[in-house]
C-alpha cells in the first residue's frame, strides 16, 4: 500500500501524517496495531527546535492517571538517551494545558 500512499506524500508529509514503519503505522499485523492504539500507545517526535509536544492526558483524568502517564513518558524519553551523550539530557521541562500557562518542572528529578 505504500506505493498508493506514496503519491500523497506531498500532502501528508508536511502535516506529519505520512505512514512510517519505525512509528508502527506500517505493519502487516493490523489487529495488533489497532489494539495498541486503543490501549493508549502514543508516539512522540521532536520538532525543528528539539521540543517534544505530546499529550499526557485529558481534563477528565485523575491526578494519579496524569502522574502515571507523565512518569511513563519521562521514562521513555530518558531510556531513548544515546549512550555517547555527555552532559544534561533534559534542559527544561514545562507542562501545560492546551491553551493555559506553562509550569516549569525541576529537571534534576528526571536524571
Gaussian input, Z-matrix of N, CA and C with variables (Angstrom, degrees):
# hf/3-21g

backbone

0 1
 N
 C     1     B1
 C     2     B2     1     A1
 N     3     B3     2     A2     1     D1
 C     4     B4     3     A3     2     D2
 C     5     B5     4     A4     3     D3
 N     6     B6     5     A5     4     D4
 C     7     B7     6     A6     5     D5
 C     8     B8     7     A7     6     D6
 N     9     B9     8     A8     7     D7
 C    10    B10     9     A9     8     D8
 C    11    B11    10    A10     9     D9
 N    12    B12    11    A11    10    D10
 C    13    B13    12    A12    11    D11
 C    14    B14    13    A13    12    D12
 N    15    B15    14    A14    13    D13
 C    16    B16    15    A15    14    D14
 C    17    B17    16    A16    15    D15
 N    18    B18    17    A17    16    D16
 C    19    B19    18    A18    17    D17
 C    20    B20    19    A19    18    D18
 N    21    B21    20    A20    19    D19
 C    22    B22    21    A21    20    D20
 C    23    B23    22    A22    21    D21
 N    24    B24    23    A23    22    D22
 C    25    B25    24    A24    23    D23
 C    26    B26    25    A25    24    D24
 N    27    B27    26    A26    25    D25
 C    28    B28    27    A27    26    D26
 C    29    B29    28    A28    27    D27
 N    30    B30    29    A29    28    D28
 C    31    B31    30    A30    29    D29
 C    32    B32    31    A31    30    D30
 N    33    B33    32    A32    31    D31
 C    34    B34    33    A33    32    D32
 C    35    B35    34    A34    33    D33
 N    36    B36    35    A35    34    D34
 C    37    B37    36    A36    35    D35
 C    38    B38    37    A37    36    D36
 N    39    B39    38    A38    37    D37
 C    40    B40    39    A39    38    D38
 C    41    B41    40    A40    39    D39
 N    42    B42    41    A41    40    D40
 C    43    B43    42    A42    41    D41
 C    44    B44    43    A43    42    D42
 N    45    B45    44    A44    43    D43
 C    46    B46    45    A45    44    D44
 C    47    B47    46    A46    45    D45
 N    48    B48    47    A47    46    D46
 C    49    B49    48    A48    47    D47
 C    50    B50    49    A49    48    D48
 N    51    B51    50    A50    49    D49
 C    52    B52    51    A51    50    D50
 C    53    B53    52    A52    51    D51
 N    54    B54    53    A53    52    D52
 C    55    B55    54    A54    53    D53
 C    56    B56    55    A55    54    D54
 N    57    B57    56    A56    55    D55
 C    58    B58    57    A57    56    D56
 C    59    B59    58    A58    57    D57
 N    60    B60    59    A59    58    D58
 C    61    B61    60    A60    59    D59
 C    62    B62    61    A61    60    D60
 N    63    B63    62    A62    61    D61
 C    64    B64    63    A63    62    D62
 C    65    B65    64    A64    63    D63
 N    66    B66    65    A65    64    D64
 C    67    B67    66    A66    65    D65
 C    68    B68    67    A67    66    D66
 N    69    B69    68    A68    67    D67
 C    70    B70    69    A69    68    D68
 C    71    B71    70    A70    69    D69
 N    72    B72    71    A71    70    D70
 C    73    B73    72    A72    71    D71
 C    74    B74    73    A73    72    D72
 N    75    B75    74    A74    73    D73
 C    76    B76    75    A75    74    D74
 C    77    B77    76    A76    75    D75
 N    78    B78    77    A77    76    D76
 C    79    B79    78    A78    77    D77
 C    80    B80    79    A79    78    D78
 N    81    B81    80    A80    79    D79
 C    82    B82    81    A81    80    D80
 C    83    B83    82    A82    81    D81
 N    84    B84    83    A83    82    D82
 C    85    B85    84    A84    83    D83
 C    86    B86    85    A85    84    D84
 N    87    B87    86    A86    85    D85
 C    88    B88    87    A87    86    D86
 C    89    B89    88    A88    87    D87
 N    90    B90    89    A89    88    D88
 C    91    B91    90    A90    89    D89
 C    92    B92    91    A91    90    D90
 N    93    B93    92    A92    91    D91
 C    94    B94    93    A93    92    D92
 C    95    B95    94    A94    93    D93
 N    96    B96    95    A95    94    D94
 C    97    B97    96    A96    95    D95
 C    98    B98    97    A97    96    D96
 N    99    B99    98    A98    97    D97
 C   100   B100    99    A99    98    D98
 C   101   B101   100   A100    99    D99
 N   102   B102   101   A101   100   D100
 C   103   B103   102   A102   101   D101
 C   104   B104   103   A103   102   D102
 N   105   B105   104   A104   103   D103
 C   106   B106   105   A105   104   D104
 C   107   B107   106   A106   105   D105
 N   108   B108   107   A107   106   D106
 C   109   B109   108   A108   107   D107
 C   110   B110   109   A109   108   D108
 N   111   B111   110   A110   109   D109
 C   112   B112   111   A111   110   D110
 C   113   B113   112   A112   111   D111
 N   114   B114   113   A113   112   D112
 C   115   B115   114   A114   113   D113
 C   116   B116   115   A115   114   D114
 N   117   B117   116   A116   115   D115
 C   118   B118   117   A117   116   D116
 C   119   B119   118   A118   117   D117
 N   120   B120   119   A119   118   D118
 C   121   B121   120   A120   119   D119
 C   122   B122   121   A121   120   D120
 N   123   B123   122   A122   121   D121
 C   124   B124   123   A123   122   D122
 C   125   B125   124   A124   123   D123
 N   126   B126   125   A125   124   D124
 C   127   B127   126   A126   125   D125
 C   128   B128   127   A127   126   D126
 N   129   B129   128   A128   127   D127
 C   130   B130   129   A129   128   D128
 C   131   B131   130   A130   129   D129
 N   132   B132   131   A131   130   D130
 C   133   B133   132   A132   131   D131
 C   134   B134   133   A133   132   D132
 N   135   B135   134   A134   133   D133
 C   136   B136   135   A135   134   D134
 C   137   B137   136   A136   135   D135
 N   138   B138   137   A137   136   D136
 C   139   B139   138   A138   137   D137
 C   140   B140   139   A139   138   D138
 N   141   B141   140   A140   139   D139
 C   142   B142   141   A141   140   D140
 C   143   B143   142   A142   141   D141
 N   144   B144   143   A143   142   D142
 C   145   B145   144   A144   143   D143
 C   146   B146   145   A145   144   D144
 N   147   B147   146   A146   145   D145
 C   148   B148   147   A147   146   D146
 C   149   B149   148   A148   147   D147
 N   150   B150   149   A149   148   D148
 C   151   B151   150   A150   149   D149
 C   152   B152   151   A151   150   D150
 N   153   B153   152   A152   151   D151
 C   154   B154   153   A153   152   D152
 C   155   B155   154   A154   153   D153
 N   156   B156   155   A155   154   D154
 C   157   B157   156   A156   155   D155
 C   158   B158   157   A157   156   D156
 N   159   B159   158   A158   157   D157
 C   160   B160   159   A159   158   D158
 C   161   B161   160   A160   159   D159
 N   162   B162   161   A161   160   D160
 C   163   B163   162   A162   161   D161
 C   164   B164   163   A163   162   D162
 N   165   B165   164   A164   163   D163
 C   166   B166   165   A165   164   D164
 C   167   B167   166   A166   165   D165
 N   168   B168   167   A167   166   D166
 C   169   B169   168   A168   167   D167
 C   170   B170   169   A169   168   D168
 N   171   B171   170   A170   169   D169
 C   172   B172   171   A171   170   D170
 C   173   B173   172   A172   171   D171
 N   174   B174   173   A173   172   D172
 C   175   B175   174   A174   173   D173
 C   176   B176   175   A175   174   D174
 N   177   B177   176   A176   175   D175
 C   178   B178   177   A177   176   D176
 C   179   B179   178   A178   177   D177
 N   180   B180   179   A179   178   D178
 C   181   B181   180   A180   179   D179
 C   182   B182   181   A181   180   D180
 N   183   B183   182   A182   181   D181
 C   184   B184   183   A183   182   D182
 C   185   B185   184   A184   183   D183
 N   186   B186   185   A185   184   D184
 C   187   B187   186   A186   185   D185
 C   188   B188   187   A187   186   D186
 N   189   B189   188   A188   187   D187
 C   190   B190   189   A189   188   D188
 C   191   B191   190   A190   189   D189
 N   192   B192   191   A191   190   D190
 C   193   B193   192   A192   191   D191
 C   194   B194   193   A193   192   D192
 N   195   B195   194   A194   193   D193
 C   196   B196   195   A195   194   D194
 C   197   B197   196   A196   195   D195
 N   198   B198   197   A197   196   D196
 C   199   B199   198   A198   197   D197
 C   200   B200   199   A199   198   D198
 N   201   B201   200   A200   199   D199
 C   202   B202   201   A201   200   D200
 C   203   B203   202   A202   201   D201
 N   204   B204   203   A203   202   D202
 C   205   B205   204   A204   203   D203
 C   206   B206   205   A205   204   D204
 N   207   B207   206   A206   205   D205
 C   208   B208   207   A207   206   D206
 C   209   B209   208   A208   207   D207
 N   210   B210   209   A209   208   D208
 C   211   B211   210   A210   209   D209
 C   212   B212   211   A211   210   D210
 N   213   B213   212   A212   211   D211
 C   214   B214   213   A213   212   D212
 C   215   B215   214   A214   213   D213
 N   216   B216   215   A215   214   D214
 C   217   B217   216   A216   215   D215
 C   218   B218   217   A217   216   D216
 N   219   B219   218   A218   217   D217
 C   220   B220   219   A219   218   D218
 C   221   B221   220   A220   219   D219
 N   222   B222   221   A221   220   D220
 C   223   B223   222   A222   221   D221
 C   224   B224   223   A223   222   D222
 N   225   B225   224   A224   223   D223
 C   226   B226   225   A225   224   D224
 C   227   B227   226   A226   225   D225
 N   228   B228   227   A227   226   D226
 C   229   B229   228   A228   227   D227
 C   230   B230   229   A229   228   D228
 N   231   B231   230   A230   229   D229
 C   232   B232   231   A231   230   D230
 C   233   B233   232   A232   231   D231
 N   234   B234   233   A233   232   D232
 C   235   B235   234   A234   233   D233
 C   236   B236   235   A235   234   D234
 N   237   B237   236   A236   235   D235
 C   238   B238   237   A237   236   D236
 C   239   B239   238   A238   237   D237
 N   240   B240   239   A239   238   D238
 C   241   B241   240   A240   239   D239
 C   242   B242   241   A241   240   D240
 N   243   B243   242   A242   241   D241
 C   244   B244   243   A243   242   D242
 C   245   B245   244   A244   243   D243
 N   246   B246   245   A245   244   D244
 C   247   B247   246   A246   245   D245
 C   248   B248   247   A247   246   D246
 N   249   B249   248   A248   247   D247
 C   250   B250   249   A249   248   D248
 C   251   B251   250   A250   249   D249
 N   252   B252   251   A251   250   D250
 C   253   B253   252   A252   251   D251
 C   254   B254   253   A253   252   D252
 N   255   B255   254   A254   253   D253
 C   256   B256   255   A255   254   D254
 C   257   B257   256   A256   255   D255
 N   258   B258   257   A257   256   D256
 C   259   B259   258   A258   257   D257
 C   260   B260   259   A259   258   D258
 N   261   B261   260   A260   259   D259
 C   262   B262   261   A261   260   D260
 C   263   B263   262   A262   261   D261
 N   264   B264   263   A263   262   D262
 C   265   B265   264   A264   263   D263
 C   266   B266   265   A265   264   D264
 N   267   B267   266   A266   265   D265
 C   268   B268   267   A267   266   D266
 C   269   B269   268   A268   267   D267
 N   270   B270   269   A269   268   D268
 C   271   B271   270   A270   269   D269
 C   272   B272   271   A271   270   D270
 N   273   B273   272   A272   271   D271
 C   274   B274   273   A273   272   D272
 C   275   B275   274   A274   273   D273
 N   276   B276   275   A275   274   D274
 C   277   B277   276   A276   275   D275
 C   278   B278   277   A277   276   D276
 N   279   B279   278   A278   277   D277
 C   280   B280   279   A279   278   D278
 C   281   B281   280   A280   279   D279
 N   282   B282   281   A281   280   D280
 C   283   B283   282   A282   281   D281
 C   284   B284   283   A283   282   D282
 N   285   B285   284   A284   283   D283
 C   286   B286   285   A285   284   D284
 C   287   B287   286   A286   285   D285
 N   288   B288   287   A287   286   D286
 C   289   B289   288   A288   287   D287
 C   290   B290   289   A289   288   D288
 N   291   B291   290   A290   289   D289
 C   292   B292   291   A291   290   D290
 C   293   B293   292   A292   291   D291
 N   294   B294   293   A293   292   D292
 C   295   B295   294   A294   293   D293
 C   296   B296   295   A295   294   D294
 N   297   B297   296   A296   295   D295
 C   298   B298   297   A297   296   D296
 C   299   B299   298   A298   297   D297
 N   300   B300   299   A299   298   D298
 C   301   B301   300   A300   299   D299
 C   302   B302   301   A301   300   D300
 N   303   B303   302   A302   301   D301
 C   304   B304   303   A303   302   D302
 C   305   B305   304   A304   303   D303
 N   306   B306   305   A305   304   D304
 C   307   B307   306   A306   305   D305
 C   308   B308   307   A307   306   D306
 N   309   B309   308   A308   307   D307
 C   310   B310   309   A309   308   D308
 C   311   B311   310   A310   309   D309
 N   312   B312   311   A311   310   D310
 C   313   B313   312   A312   311   D311
 C   314   B314   313   A313   312   D312
 N   315   B315   314   A314   313   D313
 C   316   B316   315   A315   314   D314
 C   317   B317   316   A316   315   D315
 N   318   B318   317   A317   316   D316
 C   319   B319   318   A318   317   D317
 C   320   B320   319   A319   318   D318
 N   321   B321   320   A320   319   D319
 C   322   B322   321   A321   320   D320
 C   323   B323   322   A322   321   D321
 N   324   B324   323   A323   322   D322
 C   325   B325   324   A324   323   D323
 C   326   B326   325   A325   324   D324
 N   327   B327   326   A326   325   D325
 C   328   B328   327   A327   326   D326
 C   329   B329   328   A328   327   D327
 N   330   B330   329   A329   328   D328
 C   331   B331   330   A330   329   D329
 C   332   B332   331   A331   330   D330

   B1=1.4519
   B2=1.5308
   B3=1.3413
   B4=1.4690
   B5=1.5200
   B6=1.3305
   B7=1.4587
   B8=1.5125
   B9=1.3177
   B10=1.4694
   B11=1.5238
   B12=1.3418
   B13=1.4603
   B14=1.5288
   B15=1.3266
   B16=1.4639
   B17=1.5132
   B18=1.3090
   B19=1.4689
   B20=1.5225
   B21=1.3343
   B22=1.4588
   B23=1.5308
   B24=1.3271
   B25=1.4615
   B26=1.5137
   B27=1.3148
   B28=1.4631
   B29=1.5218
   B30=1.3316
   B31=1.4656
   B32=1.5225
   B33=1.3437
   B34=1.4623
   B35=1.5227
   B36=1.3284
   B37=1.4610
   B38=1.5181
   B39=1.3344
   B40=1.4657
   B41=1.5324
   B42=1.3194
   B43=1.4626
   B44=1.5240
   B45=1.3409
   B46=1.4579
   B47=1.5160
   B48=1.3349
   B49=1.4586
   B50=1.5200
   B51=1.3078
   B52=1.4594
   B53=1.5293
   B54=1.3366
   B55=1.4712
   B56=1.5236
   B57=1.3392
   B58=1.4543
   B59=1.5256
   B60=1.3279
   B61=1.4659
   B62=1.5317
   B63=1.3343
   B64=1.4612
   B65=1.5182
   B66=1.3253
   B67=1.4588
   B68=1.5214
   B69=1.3344
   B70=1.4608
   B71=1.5115
   B72=1.3292
   B73=1.4596
   B74=1.5188
   B75=1.3270
   B76=1.4587
   B77=1.5197
   B78=1.3288
   B79=1.4528
   B80=1.5194
   B81=1.3125
   B82=1.4689
   B83=1.5313
   B84=1.3384
   B85=1.4582
   B86=1.5270
   B87=1.3275
   B88=1.4536
   B89=1.5266
   B90=1.3326
   B91=1.4723
   B92=1.5255
   B93=1.3303
   B94=1.4651
   B95=1.5225
   B96=1.3226
   B97=1.4605
   B98=1.5244
   B99=1.3310
   B100=1.4650
   B101=1.5214
   B102=1.3322
   B103=1.4632
   B104=1.5273
   B105=1.3274
   B106=1.4645
   B107=1.5239
   B108=1.3171
   B109=1.4628
   B110=1.5225
   B111=1.3281
   B112=1.4699
   B113=1.5202
   B114=1.3379
   B115=1.4591
   B116=1.5252
   B117=1.3314
   B118=1.4590
   B119=1.5113
   B120=1.3223
   B121=1.4683
   B122=1.5211
   B123=1.3179
   B124=1.4580
   B125=1.5187
   B126=1.2890
   B127=1.4568
   B128=1.5145
   B129=1.3015
   B130=1.4511
   B131=1.5162
   B132=1.3095
   B133=1.4556
   B134=1.5165
   B135=1.3000
   B136=1.4518
   B137=1.5230
   B138=1.3303
   B139=1.4542
   B140=1.5327
   B141=1.3026
   B142=1.4672
   B143=1.5245
   B144=1.3167
   B145=1.4616
   B146=1.5262
   B147=1.3344
   B148=1.4670
   B149=1.5238
   B150=1.3096
   B151=1.4551
   B152=1.5250
   B153=1.3312
   B154=1.4582
   B155=1.5177
   B156=1.3190
   B157=1.4588
   B158=1.5219
   B159=1.3219
   B160=1.4591
   B161=1.5220
   B162=1.3350
   B163=1.4729
   B164=1.5235
   B165=1.3277
   B166=1.4623
   B167=1.5221
   B168=1.3086
   B169=1.4580
   B170=1.5124
   B171=1.3237
   B172=1.4574
   B173=1.5200
   B174=1.3073
   B175=1.4631
   B176=1.5227
   B177=1.3170
   B178=1.4591
   B179=1.5316
   B180=1.3486
   B181=1.4604
   B182=1.5204
   B183=1.3301
   B184=1.4537
   B185=1.5273
   B186=1.3212
   B187=1.4656
   B188=1.5182
   B189=1.3333
   B190=1.4647
   B191=1.5194
   B192=1.3334
   B193=1.4645
   B194=1.5270
   B195=1.3287
   B196=1.4631
   B197=1.5238
   B198=1.3293
   B199=1.4607
   B200=1.5297
   B201=1.3290
   B202=1.4646
   B203=1.5209
   B204=1.3387
   B205=1.4636
   B206=1.5258
   B207=1.3276
   B208=1.4708
   B209=1.5221
   B210=1.3265
   B211=1.4608
   B212=1.5261
   B213=1.3257
   B214=1.4667
   B215=1.5237
   B216=1.3236
   B217=1.4656
   B218=1.5239
   B219=1.3147
   B220=1.4643
   B221=1.5239
   B222=1.3362
   B223=1.4603
   B224=1.5151
   B225=1.3305
   B226=1.4590
   B227=1.5272
   B228=1.3249
   B229=1.4643
   B230=1.5293
   B231=1.3212
   B232=1.4614
   B233=1.5214
   B234=1.3395
   B235=1.4584
   B236=1.5290
   B237=1.3249
   B238=1.4603
   B239=1.5306
   B240=1.3187
   B241=1.4670
   B242=1.5324
   B243=1.3243
   B244=1.4647
   B245=1.5287
   B246=1.3204
   B247=1.4654
   B248=1.5245
   B249=1.3165
   B250=1.4598
   B251=1.5263
   B252=1.3190
   B253=1.4560
   B254=1.5221
   B255=1.3079
   B256=1.4650
   B257=1.5243
   B258=1.3182
   B259=1.4581
   B260=1.5156
   B261=1.3050
   B262=1.4650
   B263=1.5262
   B264=1.3444
   B265=1.4689
   B266=1.5244
   B267=1.3131
   B268=1.4627
   B269=1.5186
   B270=1.3203
   B271=1.4645
   B272=1.5173
   B273=1.3286
   B274=1.4601
   B275=1.5223
   B276=1.3170
   B277=1.4662
   B278=1.5129
   B279=1.3150
   B280=1.4554
   B281=1.5116
   B282=1.3146
   B283=1.4566
   B284=1.5215
   B285=1.3266
   B286=1.4527
   B287=1.5125
   B288=1.3051
   B289=1.4632
   B290=1.5197
   B291=1.3190
   B292=1.4609
   B293=1.5213
   B294=1.3023
   B295=1.4629
   B296=1.5253
   B297=1.3272
   B298=1.4546
   B299=1.5142
   B300=1.3303
   B301=1.4670
   B302=1.5204
   B303=1.3101
   B304=1.4493
   B305=1.5212
   B306=1.3354
   B307=1.4605
   B308=1.5234
   B309=1.3282
   B310=1.4675
   B311=1.5172
   B312=1.3274
   B313=1.4553
   B314=1.5242
   B315=1.3218
   B316=1.4529
   B317=1.5302
   B318=1.3214
   B319=1.4725
   B320=1.5115
   B321=1.3171
   B322=1.4674
   B323=1.5251
   B324=1.3172
   B325=1.4625
   B326=1.5195
   B327=1.3020
   B328=1.4646
   B329=1.5249
   B330=1.2962
   B331=1.4664
   B332=1.4975
   A1=112.25
   A2=116.63
   A3=118.37
   A4=111.49
   A5=117.83
   A6=120.16
   A7=111.95
   A8=115.88
   A9=120.22
   A10=110.09
   A11=116.08
   A12=120.68
   A13=110.71
   A14=117.42
   A15=121.62
   A16=112.85
   A17=116.99
   A18=120.57
   A19=111.61
   A20=115.95
   A21=120.10
   A22=112.16
   A23=116.64
   A24=121.73
   A25=114.32
   A26=117.47
   A27=120.40
   A28=111.65
   A29=116.23
   A30=120.45
   A31=110.82
   A32=116.66
   A33=120.65
   A34=113.24
   A35=117.53
   A36=121.43
   A37=114.56
   A38=119.15
   A39=119.81
   A40=113.73
   A41=117.62
   A42=120.89
   A43=111.99
   A44=117.26
   A45=120.59
   A46=113.23
   A47=117.49
   A48=121.96
   A49=113.48
   A50=117.76
   A51=120.84
   A52=109.80
   A53=117.74
   A54=120.15
   A55=111.42
   A56=115.07
   A57=120.70
   A58=108.62
   A59=118.74
   A60=119.99
   A61=113.40
   A62=118.64
   A63=121.26
   A64=111.74
   A65=116.78
   A66=121.32
   A67=112.06
   A68=117.16
   A69=120.20
   A70=114.08
   A71=117.38
   A72=120.05
   A73=112.08
   A74=117.63
   A75=122.28
   A76=106.36
   A77=116.42
   A78=120.32
   A79=109.86
   A80=115.55
   A81=120.16
   A82=110.93
   A83=117.60
   A84=122.71
   A85=109.21
   A86=115.68
   A87=121.56
   A88=111.39
   A89=117.73
   A90=119.66
   A91=110.91
   A92=117.61
   A93=120.29
   A94=110.34
   A95=117.70
   A96=121.57
   A97=110.88
   A98=116.89
   A99=120.46
   A100=110.36
   A101=117.48
   A102=120.72
   A103=111.21
   A104=117.67
   A105=120.92
   A106=111.12
   A107=116.50
   A108=120.59
   A109=110.40
   A110=117.06
   A111=120.28
   A112=111.49
   A113=117.54
   A114=120.96
   A115=111.83
   A116=117.53
   A117=120.10
   A118=114.58
   A119=118.28
   A120=120.48
   A121=109.08
   A122=115.33
   A123=119.90
   A124=108.34
   A125=116.45
   A126=120.75
   A127=107.30
   A128=115.96
   A129=120.23
   A130=108.33
   A131=114.97
   A132=121.84
   A133=108.55
   A134=115.43
   A135=121.15
   A136=109.57
   A137=115.96
   A138=118.45
   A139=108.23
   A140=118.21
   A141=121.70
   A142=112.95
   A143=117.46
   A144=120.83
   A145=112.34
   A146=117.36
   A147=124.14
   A148=113.20
   A149=116.23
   A150=121.63
   A151=107.46
   A152=116.04
   A153=121.25
   A154=108.34
   A155=116.48
   A156=121.76
   A157=106.91
   A158=117.27
   A159=119.97
   A160=108.97
   A161=117.08
   A162=118.84
   A163=110.57
   A164=117.07
   A165=120.55
   A166=111.30
   A167=117.98
   A168=119.21
   A169=111.60
   A170=113.81
   A171=122.11
   A172=108.87
   A173=116.61
   A174=121.02
   A175=111.67
   A176=117.62
   A177=120.92
   A178=112.92
   A179=118.50
   A180=121.76
   A181=110.60
   A182=116.00
   A183=120.97
   A184=109.47
   A185=116.44
   A186=120.14
   A187=111.42
   A188=117.35
   A189=120.83
   A190=111.18
   A191=116.46
   A192=120.32
   A193=110.63
   A194=116.99
   A195=120.53
   A196=111.00
   A197=116.49
   A198=120.53
   A199=111.05
   A200=117.03
   A201=120.76
   A202=111.49
   A203=116.64
   A204=120.58
   A205=111.05
   A206=117.10
   A207=120.83
   A208=110.62
   A209=117.58
   A210=120.90
   A211=111.29
   A212=116.60
   A213=120.65
   A214=110.57
   A215=116.94
   A216=121.18
   A217=111.13
   A218=117.16
   A219=120.42
   A220=110.42
   A221=117.14
   A222=120.57
   A223=112.14
   A224=116.93
   A225=120.84
   A226=111.45
   A227=116.49
   A228=120.11
   A229=110.38
   A230=117.43
   A231=119.87
   A232=111.56
   A233=117.89
   A234=120.44
   A235=111.06
   A236=117.51
   A237=121.83
   A238=112.33
   A239=117.40
   A240=121.55
   A241=110.26
   A242=118.13
   A243=120.57
   A244=110.97
   A245=116.72
   A246=121.25
   A247=111.82
   A248=118.03
   A249=121.75
   A250=112.61
   A251=117.81
   A252=121.31
   A253=110.68
   A254=116.03
   A255=122.04
   A256=108.73
   A257=116.67
   A258=120.81
   A259=112.54
   A260=114.17
   A261=121.93
   A262=110.05
   A263=116.18
   A264=120.66
   A265=110.94
   A266=117.62
   A267=121.69
   A268=108.19
   A269=116.84
   A270=119.85
   A271=111.32
   A272=117.92
   A273=121.02
   A274=108.82
   A275=115.21
   A276=121.69
   A277=107.26
   A278=116.45
   A279=122.22
   A280=108.19
   A281=116.12
   A282=121.09
   A283=107.58
   A284=116.33
   A285=120.46
   A286=110.83
   A287=116.14
   A288=120.08
   A289=107.24
   A290=117.36
   A291=120.04
   A292=112.64
   A293=118.14
   A294=120.56
   A295=111.73
   A296=117.45
   A297=120.95
   A298=112.34
   A299=115.56
   A300=119.63
   A301=111.22
   A302=116.57
   A303=121.86
   A304=111.72
   A305=115.44
   A306=122.01
   A307=107.14
   A308=116.84
   A309=120.49
   A310=109.82
   A311=115.93
   A312=122.42
   A313=109.97
   A314=115.73
   A315=121.46
   A316=109.07
   A317=116.99
   A318=120.72
   A319=112.77
   A320=119.06
   A321=121.41
   A322=111.11
   A323=118.11
   A324=121.81
   A325=111.98
   A326=119.02
   A327=122.27
   A328=112.39
   A329=119.17
   A330=121.73
   A331=111.16
   D1=-15.89
   D2=-178.58
   D3=-62.96
   D4=-28.54
   D5=176.46
   D6=-64.77
   D7=-36.65
   D8=178.89
   D9=-73.59
   D10=-45.09
   D11=-177.83
   D12=-72.63
   D13=-25.61
   D14=-179.42
   D15=-58.74
   D16=-31.17
   D17=178.76
   D18=-67.42
   D19=-24.60
   D20=-179.75
   D21=-89.59
   D22=7.92
   D23=-176.18
   D24=-57.45
   D25=-36.26
   D26=-179.15
   D27=-66.70
   D28=-29.06
   D29=-179.81
   D30=-89.20
   D31=-46.60
   D32=-175.14
   D33=-77.58
   D34=-31.66
   D35=-175.83
   D36=-58.46
   D37=-55.65
   D38=-179.30
   D39=-63.07
   D40=-24.93
   D41=179.27
   D42=-83.26
   D43=-8.37
   D44=-178.78
   D45=77.90
   D46=22.33
   D47=-176.72
   D48=-106.58
   D49=2.69
   D50=-178.64
   D51=-68.71
   D52=129.70
   D53=177.82
   D54=-60.38
   D55=146.93
   D56=-174.63
   D57=-146.15
   D58=125.96
   D59=178.78
   D60=-61.29
   D61=-32.87
   D62=178.36
   D63=-63.51
   D64=-38.01
   D65=-177.99
   D66=-81.13
   D67=-8.38
   D68=179.65
   D69=86.01
   D70=11.25
   D71=179.12
   D72=-89.38
   D73=-6.87
   D74=172.23
   D75=-119.67
   D76=111.80
   D77=-176.20
   D78=-151.51
   D79=155.61
   D80=174.86
   D81=-88.10
   D82=-19.84
   D83=-179.85
   D84=-99.19
   D85=84.91
   D86=-174.25
   D87=-67.93
   D88=-38.71
   D89=-177.58
   D90=-64.49
   D91=-38.76
   D92=178.45
   D93=-65.91
   D94=-41.32
   D95=179.76
   D96=-63.70
   D97=-41.12
   D98=179.63
   D99=-67.72
   D100=-41.57
   D101=178.49
   D102=-64.30
   D103=-38.16
   D104=177.56
   D105=-63.08
   D106=-43.87
   D107=-178.93
   D108=-66.67
   D109=-41.59
   D110=178.09
   D111=-66.19
   D112=-28.99
   D113=179.47
   D114=-76.98
   D115=-8.85
   D116=175.59
   D117=108.16
   D118=20.52
   D119=178.50
   D120=-66.90
   D121=130.38
   D122=175.69
   D123=-125.02
   D124=157.91
   D125=175.27
   D126=-123.16
   D127=145.13
   D128=177.23
   D129=-122.68
   D130=144.67
   D131=177.89
   D132=-136.76
   D133=160.76
   D134=176.94
   D135=-90.54
   D136=146.67
   D137=171.56
   D138=-91.30
   D139=-170.38
   D140=-175.24
   D141=-61.28
   D142=-28.77
   D143=-176.92
   D144=-100.40
   D145=19.89
   D146=178.25
   D147=61.07
   D148=37.85
   D149=176.12
   D150=-107.23
   D151=134.87
   D152=178.42
   D153=-98.47
   D154=120.31
   D155=174.83
   D156=-109.54
   D157=116.38
   D158=-178.24
   D159=-150.16
   D160=136.08
   D161=176.32
   D162=-76.68
   D163=142.03
   D164=176.91
   D165=-114.61
   D166=-2.71
   D167=178.23
   D168=172.22
   D169=-173.97
   D170=178.84
   D171=-122.37
   D172=169.87
   D173=-179.59
   D174=-64.32
   D175=-23.94
   D176=-178.52
   D177=-81.75
   D178=-7.10
   D179=-178.89
   D180=-74.80
   D181=150.30
   D182=175.27
   D183=-80.16
   D184=168.82
   D185=179.52
   D186=-62.07
   D187=-37.81
   D188=-179.86
   D189=-65.48
   D190=-41.15
   D191=179.74
   D192=-64.32
   D193=-43.44
   D194=178.56
   D195=-64.48
   D196=-41.29
   D197=179.46
   D198=-64.04
   D199=-43.69
   D200=178.13
   D201=-61.52
   D202=-44.27
   D203=179.41
   D204=-63.41
   D205=-41.20
   D206=-179.96
   D207=-65.93
   D208=-44.05
   D209=179.75
   D210=-63.71
   D211=-38.57
   D212=177.75
   D213=-65.05
   D214=-42.49
   D215=179.14
   D216=-63.45
   D217=-47.97
   D218=179.88
   D219=-63.23
   D220=-37.94
   D221=176.86
   D222=-62.30
   D223=-41.69
   D224=179.14
   D225=-67.39
   D226=-37.54
   D227=-179.78
   D228=-68.65
   D229=-44.52
   D230=-179.59
   D231=-70.03
   D232=-29.53
   D233=177.06
   D234=-71.01
   D235=-26.62
   D236=179.50
   D237=-81.84
   D238=0.26
   D239=-179.54
   D240=-64.11
   D241=130.19
   D242=176.97
   D243=-65.66
   D244=142.29
   D245=-177.64
   D246=-66.86
   D247=-29.76
   D248=-176.90
   D249=-79.54
   D250=-7.38
   D251=-176.40
   D252=-74.61
   D253=128.34
   D254=178.00
   D255=-106.09
   D256=151.71
   D257=174.71
   D258=89.97
   D259=-163.15
   D260=-175.46
   D261=-78.19
   D262=129.11
   D263=-177.93
   D264=-86.65
   D265=-48.67
   D266=177.80
   D267=-100.06
   D268=112.85
   D269=-178.59
   D270=-79.63
   D271=-41.24
   D272=176.78
   D273=-152.91
   D274=148.74
   D275=177.91
   D276=-129.31
   D277=124.65
   D278=177.79
   D279=-128.27
   D280=132.30
   D281=179.17
   D282=-115.67
   D283=138.77
   D284=-175.41
   D285=-151.78
   D286=159.02
   D287=170.23
   D288=-80.25
   D289=179.75
   D290=-173.72
   D291=-58.05
   D292=-50.13
   D293=-178.66
   D294=-122.13
   D295=20.65
   D296=-176.62
   D297=-98.27
   D298=178.40
   D299=177.51
   D300=-72.98
   D301=151.86
   D302=-179.60
   D303=-87.83
   D304=148.81
   D305=176.62
   D306=-118.52
   D307=119.65
   D308=-179.83
   D309=-78.46
   D310=139.85
   D311=178.52
   D312=-112.04
   D313=153.55
   D314=-179.95
   D315=-76.37
   D316=119.61
   D317=-176.14
   D318=-78.05
   D319=-13.48
   D320=179.98
   D321=-65.22
   D322=-24.80
   D323=-178.97
   D324=-76.97
   D325=-15.06
   D326=-174.11
   D327=-98.58
   D328=6.05
   D329=-176.27
   D330=-79.23

